Amino acid sequence: MKEQLAKATEQVKEGNLDSAITTLKEILQEQPDQEIALGLLAAIYLQIGMTEKAVEHFEALLETSPNNPLARFQLGMARLSQGEPETALKTWEPLLAEKDDFMAHFHSSLALFELKRYQEAHDCIIQASRNMPSSHPLYPQLLDLHSNLTNLLGNQHNG
């Protein structure tokens, strides 16, 4: 099993995703709840745009390991990319209890913005801004979203 996982990891590093998928499926045939194989396969499916398959595997991983924050975050991202912001928010909810999880707060803010729940989005972006390093690639987007939300909320109060 370890050899097969190492092989799949190497295949991913080499960009040979078709072979990695085959190897990971072989592992999961032997051991359907193998967490690393489920997570890696789900991540590959997400990367190549097979979102439904990714969701299926992230959900299976969360059944096996309900406290896996990476699987929970990625499942939420898949749901958001499918145009399901409400489902994404429900998926991320346990992560929001962790005040220092800036990625869950940031993306929840985006989902709430999409749902026009501006005050909640503002609260989430404030929490994200407390922990996201200014060197993070999403930091400029965080600043823009914060500014947009502040303006929207200001206009709501003034209008």
URHU-V117967 format. One record per residue. N is the residue number from 0. OMEGA is omega in degrees with one decimal (NA if undefined). BURIAL is + if it has 16 or more other C-alpha atoms within 10 Angstrom, else -. D_CENTER is the distance of its C-alpha to the mean C-alpha in Angstrom with 1 decimal. Layout:
n=N omega=OMEGA burial=BURIAL d_center=D_CENTER
n=N omega=OMEGA burial=BURIAL d_center=D_CENTER
//
This chain:
n=0 omega=179.4 burial=- d_center=27.1
n=1 omega=180.0 burial=- d_center=26.4
n=2 omega=-180.0 burial=- d_center=28.1
n=3 omega=177.7 burial=- d_center=26.1
n=4 omega=178.0 burial=+ d_center=22.8
n=5 omega=178.7 burial=- d_center=24.3
n=6 omega=-180.0 burial=+ d_center=25.4
n=7 omega=179.1 burial=+ d_center=22.0
n=8 omega=178.8 burial=+ d_center=20.5
n=9 omega=179.1 burial=- d_center=23.4
n=10 omega=178.0 burial=+ d_center=23.1
n=11 omega=-179.9 burial=+ d_center=19.5
n=12 omega=-179.6 burial=- d_center=20.9
n=13 omega=-178.9 burial=- d_center=23.8
n=14 omega=-179.6 burial=- d_center=21.7
n=15 omega=-171.9 burial=- d_center=23.3
n=16 omega=178.6 burial=+ d_center=20.4
n=17 omega=178.6 burial=- d_center=22.8
n=18 omega=179.0 burial=- d_center=24.6
n=19 omega=178.6 burial=+ d_center=21.5
n=20 omega=179.4 burial=+ d_center=20.4
n=21 omega=-180.0 burial=- d_center=24.0
n=22 omega=-179.0 burial=+ d_center=24.1
n=23 omega=176.9 burial=+ d_center=21.0
n=24 omega=177.1 burial=+ d_center=22.4
n=25 omega=178.6 burial=- d_center=25.6
n=26 omega=-176.6 burial=+ d_center=24.1
n=27 omega=174.0 burial=+ d_center=22.4
n=28 omega=179.1 burial=- d_center=25.8
n=29 omega=-175.4 burial=- d_center=27.4
n=30 omega=-173.2 burial=- d_center=24.8
n=31 omega=-178.3 burial=- d_center=22.3
n=32 omega=179.2 burial=+ d_center=20.4
n=33 omega=-170.5 burial=+ d_center=20.1
n=34 omega=-177.4 burial=+ d_center=16.7
n=35 omega=179.7 burial=- d_center=16.5
n=36 omega=178.2 burial=+ d_center=17.5
n=37 omega=-178.5 burial=+ d_center=15.2
n=38 omega=-179.5 burial=+ d_center=12.1
n=39 omega=179.0 burial=+ d_center=13.7
n=40 omega=178.2 burial=+ d_center=14.8
n=41 omega=-179.9 burial=+ d_center=11.5
n=42 omega=177.8 burial=+ d_center=10.1
n=43 omega=179.5 burial=+ d_center=13.4
n=44 omega=178.9 burial=+ d_center=13.4
n=45 omega=-179.1 burial=+ d_center=10.2
n=46 omega=-176.4 burial=- d_center=12.0
n=47 omega=174.0 burial=- d_center=15.2
n=48 omega=176.5 burial=- d_center=14.2
n=49 omega=-170.0 burial=- d_center=14.9
n=50 omega=-179.7 burial=+ d_center=12.0
n=51 omega=177.8 burial=- d_center=14.1
n=52 omega=178.5 burial=+ d_center=14.8
n=53 omega=179.7 burial=+ d_center=11.2
n=54 omega=-180.0 burial=+ d_center=10.7
n=55 omega=-177.1 burial=- d_center=14.0
n=56 omega=175.2 burial=+ d_center=13.3
n=57 omega=177.8 burial=+ d_center=10.1
n=58 omega=177.4 burial=+ d_center=12.3
n=59 omega=178.9 burial=+ d_center=15.2
n=60 omega=179.4 burial=+ d_center=13.6
n=61 omega=173.3 burial=+ d_center=12.9
n=62 omega=179.2 burial=- d_center=16.5
n=63 omega=-174.2 burial=- d_center=17.7
n=64 omega=-173.5 burial=- d_center=15.7
n=65 omega=-178.4 burial=- d_center=14.6
n=66 omega=-179.9 burial=- d_center=13.9
n=67 omega=-174.4 burial=+ d_center=11.5
n=68 omega=-179.8 burial=+ d_center=9.0
n=69 omega=178.5 burial=- d_center=7.0
n=70 omega=179.5 burial=+ d_center=7.2
n=71 omega=-179.9 burial=+ d_center=6.5
n=72 omega=-178.0 burial=+ d_center=3.3
n=73 omega=177.2 burial=+ d_center=2.8
n=74 omega=176.8 burial=+ d_center=5.4
n=75 omega=177.9 burial=+ d_center=4.7
n=76 omega=178.4 burial=+ d_center=3.7
n=77 omega=179.6 burial=+ d_center=6.6
n=78 omega=178.6 burial=+ d_center=8.5
n=79 omega=179.9 burial=+ d_center=8.5
n=80 omega=177.2 burial=- d_center=9.7
n=81 omega=-179.1 burial=- d_center=12.2
n=82 omega=179.6 burial=- d_center=13.6
n=83 omega=-176.1 burial=+ d_center=12.8
n=84 omega=-179.8 burial=+ d_center=11.9
n=85 omega=178.1 burial=+ d_center=13.7
n=86 omega=177.0 burial=+ d_center=12.0
n=87 omega=179.9 burial=+ d_center=8.5
n=88 omega=179.1 burial=+ d_center=10.5
n=89 omega=179.4 burial=- d_center=12.1
n=90 omega=-176.9 burial=+ d_center=9.1
n=91 omega=-173.7 burial=+ d_center=8.1
n=92 omega=178.9 burial=+ d_center=11.9
n=93 omega=-180.0 burial=- d_center=12.7
n=94 omega=-177.8 burial=+ d_center=10.5
n=95 omega=175.1 burial=+ d_center=12.6
n=96 omega=176.7 burial=- d_center=15.6
n=97 omega=-174.2 burial=- d_center=14.9
n=98 omega=-177.6 burial=- d_center=16.4
n=99 omega=178.9 burial=+ d_center=15.6
n=100 omega=-174.9 burial=+ d_center=11.8
n=101 omega=-178.6 burial=+ d_center=11.8
n=102 omega=178.3 burial=+ d_center=8.3
n=103 omega=179.1 burial=+ d_center=7.6
n=104 omega=179.9 burial=+ d_center=11.0
n=105 omega=-177.0 burial=+ d_center=10.8
n=106 omega=173.8 burial=+ d_center=8.2
n=107 omega=177.1 burial=+ d_center=10.0
n=108 omega=177.2 burial=+ d_center=13.1
n=109 omega=179.9 burial=+ d_center=12.3
n=110 omega=179.4 burial=+ d_center=11.9
n=111 omega=176.2 burial=+ d_center=15.0
n=112 omega=179.1 burial=+ d_center=16.8
n=113 omega=179.8 burial=+ d_center=16.4
n=114 omega=-179.0 burial=- d_center=17.9
n=115 omega=175.4 burial=- d_center=20.6
n=116 omega=-166.8 burial=- d_center=20.1
n=117 omega=-178.8 burial=+ d_center=21.0
n=118 omega=177.8 burial=+ d_center=22.2
n=119 omega=178.0 burial=- d_center=19.1
n=120 omega=178.8 burial=+ d_center=17.0
n=121 omega=178.9 burial=+ d_center=19.6
n=122 omega=179.9 burial=- d_center=19.4
n=123 omega=-177.6 burial=+ d_center=15.6
n=124 omega=175.3 burial=+ d_center=16.2
n=125 omega=179.6 burial=+ d_center=19.2
n=126 omega=178.7 burial=+ d_center=17.3
n=127 omega=-176.3 burial=+ d_center=14.8
n=128 omega=179.1 burial=+ d_center=17.9
n=129 omega=-173.1 burial=- d_center=19.5
n=130 omega=-179.9 burial=- d_center=17.3
n=131 omega=177.5 burial=+ d_center=15.8
n=132 omega=-179.8 burial=- d_center=18.4
n=133 omega=177.7 burial=- d_center=20.4
n=134 omega=-178.2 burial=- d_center=20.1
n=135 omega=-178.7 burial=- d_center=16.3
n=136 omega=-179.4 burial=- d_center=15.8
n=137 omega=-175.7 burial=- d_center=14.0
n=138 omega=176.9 burial=+ d_center=16.9
n=139 omega=178.2 burial=- d_center=19.2
n=140 omega=176.1 burial=- d_center=16.7
n=141 omega=-179.9 burial=+ d_center=16.4
n=142 omega=178.6 burial=- d_center=20.2
n=143 omega=-179.4 burial=- d_center=20.6
n=144 omega=178.3 burial=+ d_center=18.5
n=145 omega=179.9 burial=+ d_center=20.4
n=146 omega=179.2 burial=- d_center=23.6
n=147 omega=-179.1 burial=- d_center=23.0
n=148 omega=178.9 burial=+ d_center=22.2
n=149 omega=178.2 burial=- d_center=25.2
n=150 omega=179.5 burial=- d_center=27.4
n=151 omega=-178.8 burial=- d_center=26.4
n=152 omega=176.2 burial=- d_center=27.0
n=153 omega=178.8 burial=- d_center=30.2
n=154 omega=178.4 burial=- d_center=31.4
n=155 omega=-178.2 burial=- d_center=30.7
n=156 omega=-178.4 burial=- d_center=32.9
n=157 omega=-175.3 burial=- d_center=35.5
n=158 omega=NA burial=- d_center=35.6
//
